[in-house]
Amino acid sequence: MWRSLDVKTRLIVYSLLLLLCLAAYANSFQGPFVFDDIVTIVENDSIRRLPGLVGIPPETSTTGRPIANMTFAINFAVHGLQLTT
């Protein structure tokens, strides 16, 4: 069924899905860092430099997950510790 849809219809479906996801998380962008965010993001010096793949502290939730730590490093490079800019 999905393959029978034209490109325009697929684009509309993807756009609606994106809007629904943004709506679901909209109120989370204004909140503070909580739970493991303090250790994983605020106190994690390895995300302060790109690519963020080395020097991951052993007590963070990104230990053993270098790609996740790298995405935090990219986000930090773009936005710092600001959730919204």
SEKE-314227 format. One record per residue: residue number from 1; y, x, z of N, C-alpha, C in turn; residue in three letters. Coordinates in nm, 4 decimals. Example, Ala and Ser with C-alpha at 12.3 -4.5 7.8 and 13.67 -1.06 7.14 Angstrom:
2
<rec num="1" n_py="-0.5690" n_px="1.3190" n_pz="0.7800" ca_py="-0.4500" ca_px="1.2300" ca_pz="0.7800" c_py="-0.3300" c_px="1.3200" c_pz="0.7800" residu="Ala"/>
<rec num="2" n_py="-0.2250" n_px="1.2850" n_pz="0.7080" ca_py="-0.1060" ca_px="1.3670" ca_pz="0.7140" c_py="0.0030" c_px="1.2900" c_pz="0.7870" residu="Ser"/>
//
This chain:
85
<rec num="1" n_py="-0.1186" n_px="0.0822" n_pz="0.0000" ca_py="0.0000" ca_px="0.0000" ca_pz="0.0000" c_py="0.1261" c_px="0.0873" c_pz="0.0000" residu="Met"/>
<rec num="2" n_py="0.1284" n_px="0.1910" n_pz="0.0844" ca_py="0.2476" ca_px="0.2744" ca_pz="0.0959" c_py="0.2807" c_px="0.3425" c_pz="-0.0357" residu="Trp"/>
<rec num="3" n_py="0.1789" n_px="0.3831" n_pz="-0.1088" ca_py="0.2017" ca_px="0.4521" ca_pz="-0.2366" c_py="0.2553" c_px="0.3586" c_pz="-0.3433" residu="Arg"/>
<rec num="4" n_py="0.2372" n_px="0.2292" n_pz="-0.3250" ca_py="0.2864" ca_px="0.1344" ca_pz="-0.4247" c_py="0.4358" c_px="0.1062" c_pz="-0.4095" residu="Ser"/>
<rec num="5" n_py="0.4967" n_px="0.1512" n_pz="-0.2981" ca_py="0.6395" ca_px="0.1290" ca_pz="-0.2766" c_py="0.7204" c_px="0.2290" c_pz="-0.3584" residu="Leu"/>
<rec num="6" n_py="0.8326" n_px="0.1826" n_pz="-0.4107" ca_py="0.9170" ca_px="0.2733" ca_pz="-0.4880" c_py="0.9987" c_px="0.3620" c_pz="-0.3943" residu="Asp"/>
<rec num="7" n_py="1.0656" n_px="0.4601" n_pz="-0.4508" ca_py="1.1389" ca_px="0.5607" ca_pz="-0.3734" c_py="1.2505" c_px="0.4961" c_pz="-0.2917" residu="Val"/>
<rec num="8" n_py="1.3199" n_px="0.4007" n_pz="-0.3484" ca_py="1.4307" ca_px="0.3336" ca_pz="-0.2786" c_py="1.3807" c_px="0.2608" c_pz="-0.1541" residu="Lys"/>
<rec num="9" n_py="1.2692" n_px="0.1918" n_pz="-0.1665" ca_py="1.2132" ca_px="0.1201" ca_pz="-0.0520" c_py="1.1679" c_px="0.2171" c_pz="0.0559" residu="Thr"/>
<rec num="10" n_py="1.1071" n_px="0.3268" n_pz="0.0166" ca_py="1.0653" ca_px="0.4286" ca_pz="0.1138" c_py="1.1857" c_px="0.4864" c_pz="0.1861" residu="Arg"/>
<rec num="11" n_py="1.2928" n_px="0.5132" n_pz="0.1131" ca_py="1.4146" ca_px="0.5663" ca_pz="0.1737" c_py="1.4716" c_px="0.4683" c_pz="0.2764" residu="Leu"/>
<rec num="12" n_py="1.4687" n_px="0.3422" n_pz="0.2450" ca_py="1.5163" ca_px="0.2404" ca_pz="0.3394" c_py="1.4285" c_px="0.2375" c_pz="0.4634" residu="Ile"/>
<rec num="13" n_py="1.2982" n_px="0.2441" n_pz="0.4471" ca_py="1.2054" ca_px="0.2427" ca_pz="0.5609" c_py="1.2268" c_px="0.3663" c_pz="0.6481" residu="Val"/>
<rec num="14" n_py="1.2399" n_px="0.4838" n_pz="0.5856" ca_py="1.2643" ca_px="0.6066" ca_pz="0.6625" c_py="1.3974" c_px="0.6001" c_pz="0.7357" residu="Tyr"/>
<rec num="15" n_py="1.4990" n_px="0.5454" n_pz="0.6716" ca_py="1.6300" ca_px="0.5333" ca_pz="0.7353" c_py="1.6246" c_px="0.4400" c_pz="0.8557" residu="Ser"/>
<rec num="16" n_py="1.5552" n_px="0.3292" n_pz="0.8412" ca_py="1.5407" ca_px="0.2360" ca_pz="0.9542" c_py="1.4632" c_px="0.2995" c_pz="1.0687" residu="Leu"/>
<rec num="17" n_py="1.3603" n_px="0.3751" n_pz="1.0365" ca_py="1.2831" ca_px="0.4445" ca_pz="1.1394" c_py="1.3691" c_px="0.5455" c_pz="1.2134" residu="Leu"/>
<rec num="18" n_py="1.4513" n_px="0.6194" n_pz="1.1400" ca_py="1.5422" ca_px="0.7156" ca_pz="1.2014" c_py="1.6426" c_px="0.6455" c_pz="1.2923" residu="Leu"/>
<rec num="19" n_py="1.6990" n_px="0.5355" n_pz="1.2477" ca_py="1.7938" ca_px="0.4596" ca_pz="1.3299" c_py="1.7284" c_px="0.4050" c_pz="1.4566" residu="Leu"/>
<rec num="20" n_py="1.6059" n_px="0.3583" n_pz="1.4456" ca_py="1.5336" ca_px="0.3090" ca_pz="1.5635" c_py="1.5086" c_px="0.4215" c_pz="1.6637" residu="Leu"/>
<rec num="21" n_py="1.4724" n_px="0.5384" n_pz="1.6136" ca_py="1.4507" ca_px="0.6537" ca_pz="1.7030" c_py="1.5803" c_px="0.6941" c_pz="1.7718" residu="Cys"/>
<rec num="22" n_py="1.6894" n_px="0.7000" n_pz="1.6978" ca_py="1.8184" ca_px="0.7336" ca_pz="1.7579" c_py="1.8602" c_px="0.6291" c_pz="1.8609" residu="Leu"/>
<rec num="23" n_py="1.8356" n_px="0.5031" n_pz="1.8320" ca_py="1.8702" ca_px="0.3969" ca_pz="1.9267" c_py="1.7864" c_px="0.4082" c_pz="2.0539" residu="Ala"/>
<rec num="24" n_py="1.6603" n_px="0.4460" n_pz="2.0389" ca_py="1.5730" ca_px="0.4577" ca_pz="2.1563" c_py="1.6175" c_px="0.5711" c_pz="2.2484" residu="Ala"/>
<rec num="25" n_py="1.6700" n_px="0.6793" n_pz="2.1915" ca_py="1.7091" ca_px="0.7954" ca_pz="2.2708" c_py="1.8595" c_px="0.8041" c_pz="2.2958" residu="Tyr"/>
<rec num="26" n_py="1.9365" n_px="0.7078" n_pz="2.2505" ca_py="2.0824" ca_px="0.7152" ca_pz="2.2558" c_py="2.1362" c_px="0.7398" c_pz="2.3968" residu="Ala"/>
<rec num="27" n_py="2.0813" n_px="0.6724" n_pz="2.4959" ca_py="2.1347" ca_px="0.6895" ca_pz="2.6314" c_py="2.0879" c_px="0.8185" c_pz="2.6977" residu="Asn"/>
<rec num="28" n_py="1.9908" n_px="0.8870" n_pz="2.6415" ca_py="1.9424" ca_px="1.0106" ca_pz="2.7026" c_py="2.0336" c_px="1.1293" c_pz="2.6734" residu="Ser"/>
<rec num="29" n_py="2.1187" n_px="1.1193" n_pz="2.5728" ca_py="2.2061" ca_px="1.2299" ca_pz="2.5373" c_py="2.3220" c_px="1.2477" c_pz="2.6352" residu="Phe"/>
<rec num="30" n_py="2.3470" n_px="1.1502" n_pz="2.7176" ca_py="2.4566" ca_px="1.1573" ca_pz="2.8137" c_py="2.4097" c_px="1.1989" c_pz="2.9530" residu="Gln"/>
<rec num="31" n_py="2.2810" n_px="1.2067" n_pz="2.9743" ca_py="2.2274" ca_px="1.2370" ca_pz="3.1062" c_py="2.2271" c_px="1.3852" c_pz="3.1374" residu="Gly"/>
<rec num="32" n_py="2.2050" n_px="1.4187" n_pz="3.2626" ca_py="2.1992" ca_px="1.5598" ca_pz="3.3030" c_py="2.0603" c_px="1.6181" c_pz="3.2759" residu="Pro"/>
<rec num="33" n_py="2.0511" n_px="1.7492" n_pz="3.2891" ca_py="1.9202" ca_px="1.8136" ca_pz="3.2833" c_py="1.8439" c_px="1.7791" c_pz="3.4107" residu="Phe"/>
<rec num="34" n_py="1.7177" n_px="1.7407" n_pz="3.3972" ca_py="1.6368" ca_px="1.7010" ca_pz="3.5122" c_py="1.4989" c_px="1.7654" c_pz="3.5046" residu="Val"/>
<rec num="35" n_py="1.4275" n_px="1.7584" n_pz="3.6155" ca_py="1.2907" ca_px="1.8066" ca_pz="3.6277" c_py="1.2768" c_px="1.9508" c_pz="3.5780" residu="Phe"/>
<rec num="36" n_py="1.1923" n_px="1.9748" n_pz="3.4769" ca_py="1.1687" ca_px="2.1111" ca_pz="3.4311" c_py="1.2770" c_px="2.1612" c_pz="3.3359" residu="Asp"/>
<rec num="37" n_py="1.3775" n_px="2.0792" n_pz="3.3043" ca_py="1.4870" ca_px="2.1240" ca_pz="3.2179" c_py="1.5644" c_px="2.2402" c_pz="3.2795" residu="Asp"/>
<rec num="38" n_py="1.5768" n_px="2.2416" n_pz="3.4112" ca_py="1.6530" ca_px="2.3472" ca_pz="3.4779" c_py="1.5893" c_px="2.4830" c_pz="3.4494" residu="Ile"/>
<rec num="39" n_py="1.4596" n_px="2.4935" n_pz="3.4701" ca_py="1.3899" ca_px="2.6213" ca_pz="3.4494" c_py="1.3717" c_px="2.6496" c_pz="3.3004" residu="Val"/>
<rec num="40" n_py="1.3371" n_px="2.5485" n_pz="3.2238" ca_py="1.3050" ca_px="2.5679" ca_pz="3.0828" c_py="1.4278" c_px="2.5914" c_pz="2.9963" residu="Thr"/>
<rec num="41" n_py="1.5401" n_px="2.5306" n_pz="3.0307" ca_py="1.6586" ca_px="2.5417" ca_pz="2.9462" c_py="1.7716" c_px="2.6161" c_pz="3.0164" residu="Ile"/>
<rec num="42" n_py="1.8141" n_px="2.5673" n_pz="3.1304" ca_py="1.9334" ca_px="2.6221" ca_pz="3.1954" c_py="1.9113" c_px="2.7653" c_pz="3.2430" residu="Val"/>
<rec num="43" n_py="1.7966" n_px="2.7941" n_pz="3.3062" ca_py="1.7713" ca_px="2.9264" ca_pz="3.3625" c_py="1.6887" c_px="3.0177" c_pz="3.2717" residu="Glu"/>
<rec num="44" n_py="1.6542" n_px="2.9736" n_pz="3.1537" ca_py="1.5692" ca_px="3.0495" ca_pz="3.0624" c_py="1.6552" c_px="3.1435" c_pz="2.9774" residu="Asn"/>
<rec num="45" n_py="1.6578" n_px="3.2719" n_pz="3.0124" ca_py="1.7383" ca_px="3.3695" ca_pz="2.9396" c_py="1.6849" c_px="3.3978" c_pz="2.7994" residu="Asp"/>
<rec num="46" n_py="1.5586" n_px="3.3688" n_pz="2.7733" ca_py="1.5025" ca_px="3.4001" ca_pz="2.6418" c_py="1.5578" c_px="3.3090" c_pz="2.5329" residu="Ser"/>
<rec num="47" n_py="1.6159" n_px="3.1943" n_pz="2.5679" ca_py="1.6740" ca_px="3.1080" ca_pz="2.4649" c_py="1.8187" c_px="3.1464" c_pz="2.4342" residu="Ile"/>
<rec num="48" n_py="1.8730" n_px="3.2399" n_pz="2.5083" ca_py="2.0115" ca_px="3.2813" ca_pz="2.4876" c_py="2.0284" c_px="3.3697" c_pz="2.3642" residu="Arg"/>
<rec num="49" n_py="1.9166" n_px="3.4110" n_pz="2.3047" ca_py="1.9227" ca_px="3.4945" ca_pz="2.1849" c_py="1.8148" c_px="3.4464" c_pz="2.0873" residu="Arg"/>
<rec num="50" n_py="1.8481" n_px="3.4562" n_pz="1.9615" ca_py="1.7512" ca_px="3.4180" ca_pz="1.8594" c_py="1.6629" c_px="3.5379" c_pz="1.8285" residu="Leu"/>
<rec num="51" n_py="1.5374" n_px="3.5243" n_pz="1.7962" ca_py="1.4692" ca_px="3.3996" ca_pz="1.7699" c_py="1.4089" c_px="3.3324" c_pz="1.8925" residu="Pro"/>
<rec num="52" n_py="1.4215" n_px="3.3871" n_pz="2.0115" ca_py="1.3681" ca_px="3.3217" ca_pz="2.1311" c_py="1.2176" c_px="3.3281" c_pz="2.1432" residu="Gly"/>
<rec num="53" n_py="1.1568" n_px="3.4256" n_pz="2.0777" ca_py="1.0112" ca_px="3.4357" ca_pz="2.0790" c_py="0.9587" c_px="3.5388" c_pz="2.1776" residu="Leu"/>
<rec num="54" n_py="1.0476" n_px="3.6207" n_pz="2.2339" ca_py="1.0027" ca_px="3.7233" ca_pz="2.3271" c_py="1.0703" c_px="3.7038" c_pz="2.4621" residu="Val"/>
<rec num="55" n_py="1.0041" n_px="3.7493" n_pz="2.5655" ca_py="1.0608" ca_px="3.7421" ca_pz="2.6996" c_py="1.0596" c_px="3.6043" c_pz="2.7611" residu="Gly"/>
<rec num="56" n_py="0.9649" n_px="3.5205" n_pz="2.7211" ca_py="0.9571" ca_px="3.3853" ca_pz="2.7776" c_py="0.9082" c_px="3.3961" c_pz="2.9213" residu="Ile"/>
<rec num="57" n_py="0.9855" n_px="3.3450" n_pz="3.0178" ca_py="0.9431" ca_px="3.3536" ca_pz="3.1574" c_py="0.8119" c_px="3.2791" c_pz="3.1810" residu="Pro"/>
<rec num="58" n_py="0.7253" n_px="3.3320" n_pz="3.2662" ca_py="0.5952" ca_px="3.2688" ca_pz="3.2872" c_py="0.6008" c_px="3.1358" c_pz="3.3615" residu="Pro"/>
<rec num="59" n_py="0.7112" n_px="3.1046" n_pz="3.4270" ca_py="0.7162" ca_px="2.9814" ca_pz="3.5055" c_py="0.7780" c_px="2.8633" c_pz="3.4310" residu="Glu"/>
<rec num="60" n_py="0.8036" n_px="2.8779" n_pz="3.2999" ca_py="0.8624" ca_px="2.7683" ca_pz="3.2238" c_py="0.7555" c_px="2.6865" c_pz="3.1531" residu="Thr"/>
<rec num="61" n_py="0.7949" n_px="2.5690" n_pz="3.1081" ca_py="0.6997" ca_px="2.4840" ca_pz="3.0353" c_py="0.6786" c_px="2.5325" c_pz="2.8928" residu="Ser"/>
<rec num="62" n_py="0.7549" n_px="2.6324" n_pz="2.8501" ca_py="0.7347" ca_px="2.6877" ca_pz="2.7156" c_py="0.6478" c_px="2.8124" c_pz="2.7162" residu="Thr"/>
<rec num="63" n_py="0.5926" n_px="2.8492" n_pz="2.8303" ca_py="0.5009" ca_px="2.9622" ca_pz="2.8370" c_py="0.3792" c_px="2.9322" c_pz="2.7497" residu="Thr"/>
<rec num="64" n_py="0.3492" n_px="3.0227" n_pz="2.6575" ca_py="0.2385" ca_px="3.0005" ca_pz="2.5652" c_py="0.2764" c_px="2.9120" c_pz="2.4482" residu="Gly"/>
<rec num="65" n_py="0.4024" n_px="2.8738" n_pz="2.4402" ca_py="0.4507" ca_px="2.7876" ca_pz="2.3313" c_py="0.5766" c_px="2.8499" c_pz="2.2698" residu="Arg"/>
<rec num="66" n_py="0.5605" n_px="2.9599" n_pz="2.1955" ca_py="0.6774" ca_px="3.0305" ca_pz="2.1438" c_py="0.7600" c_px="2.9486" c_pz="2.0444" residu="Pro"/>
<rec num="67" n_py="0.6969" n_px="2.8609" n_pz="1.9680" ca_py="0.7720" ca_px="2.7796" ca_pz="1.8721" c_py="0.8621" c_px="2.6811" c_pz="1.9464" residu="Ile"/>
<rec num="68" n_py="0.8118" n_px="2.6223" n_pz="2.0530" ca_py="0.8954" ca_px="2.5321" ca_pz="2.1337" c_py="1.0130" c_px="2.6082" c_pz="2.1928" residu="Ala"/>
<rec num="69" n_py="0.9878" n_px="2.7288" n_pz="2.2426" ca_py="1.0953" ca_px="2.8103" ca_pz="2.2981" c_py="1.1968" c_px="2.8475" c_pz="2.1900" residu="Asn"/>
<rec num="70" n_py="1.1480" n_px="2.8720" n_pz="2.0679" ca_py="1.2380" ca_px="2.9050" ca_pz="1.9583" c_py="1.3282" c_px="2.7859" c_pz="1.9244" residu="Met"/>
<rec num="71" n_py="1.2749" n_px="2.6641" n_pz="1.9293" ca_py="1.3593" ca_px="2.5482" ca_pz="1.9018" c_py="1.4659" c_px="2.5317" c_pz="2.0090" residu="Thr"/>
<rec num="72" n_py="1.4329" n_px="2.5631" n_pz="2.1354" ca_py="1.5352" ca_px="2.5620" ca_pz="2.2405" c_py="1.6410" c_px="2.6681" c_pz="2.2126" residu="Phe"/>
<rec num="73" n_py="1.5990" n_px="2.7849" n_pz="2.1617" ca_py="1.6939" ca_px="2.8925" ca_pz="2.1291" c_py="1.7870" c_px="2.8495" c_pz="2.0156" residu="Ala"/>
<rec num="74" n_py="1.7333" n_px="2.7823" n_pz="1.9156" ca_py="1.8165" ca_px="2.7335" ca_pz="1.8053" c_py="1.9153" c_px="2.6293" c_pz="1.8560" residu="Ile"/>
<rec num="75" n_py="1.8669" n_px="2.5351" n_pz="1.9375" ca_py="1.9555" ca_px="2.4332" ca_pz="1.9938" c_py="2.0639" c_px="2.4965" c_pz="2.0800" residu="Asn"/>
<rec num="76" n_py="2.0278" n_px="2.5988" n_pz="2.1571" ca_py="2.1262" ca_px="2.6662" ca_pz="2.2416" c_py="2.2290" c_px="2.7386" c_pz="2.1554" residu="Phe"/>
<rec num="77" n_py="2.1855" n_px="2.8002" n_pz="2.0455" ca_py="2.2782" ca_px="2.8704" ca_pz="1.9567" c_py="2.3784" c_px="2.7743" c_pz="1.8942" residu="Ala"/>
<rec num="78" n_py="2.3357" n_px="2.6529" n_pz="1.8674" ca_py="2.4237" ca_px="2.5547" ca_pz="1.8042" c_py="2.5124" c_px="2.4835" c_pz="1.9054" residu="Val"/>
<rec num="79" n_py="2.4532" n_px="2.4385" n_pz="2.0178" ca_py="2.5253" ca_px="2.3525" ca_pz="2.1119" c_py="2.5466" c_px="2.4103" c_pz="2.2509" residu="His"/>
<rec num="80" n_py="2.4876" n_px="2.5232" n_pz="2.2804" ca_py="2.4973" ca_px="2.5751" ca_pz="2.4172" c_py="2.4237" c_px="2.4818" c_pz="2.5118" residu="Gly"/>
<rec num="81" n_py="2.4795" n_px="2.4586" n_pz="2.6284" ca_py="2.4173" ca_px="2.3682" ca_pz="2.7243" c_py="2.4757" c_px="2.2274" c_pz="2.7177" residu="Leu"/>
<rec num="82" n_py="2.5555" n_px="2.1999" n_pz="2.6148" ca_py="2.6124" ca_px="2.0674" ca_pz="2.5969" c_py="2.5111" c_px="1.9783" c_pz="2.5270" residu="Gln"/>
<rec num="83" n_py="2.4828" n_px="1.8642" n_pz="2.5849" ca_py="2.3884" ca_px="1.7719" ca_pz="2.5220" c_py="2.4507" c_px="1.7044" c_pz="2.4008" residu="Leu"/>
<rec num="84" n_py="2.5786" n_px="1.6773" n_pz="2.4073" ca_py="2.6520" ca_px="1.6208" ca_pz="2.2945" c_py="2.7751" c_px="1.7045" c_pz="2.2684" residu="Thr"/>
<rec num="85" n_py="2.8101" n_px="1.7206" n_pz="2.1441" ca_py="2.9311" ca_px="1.7969" ca_pz="2.1111" c_py="3.0130" c_px="1.7243" c_pz="2.0098" residu="Thr"/>
//
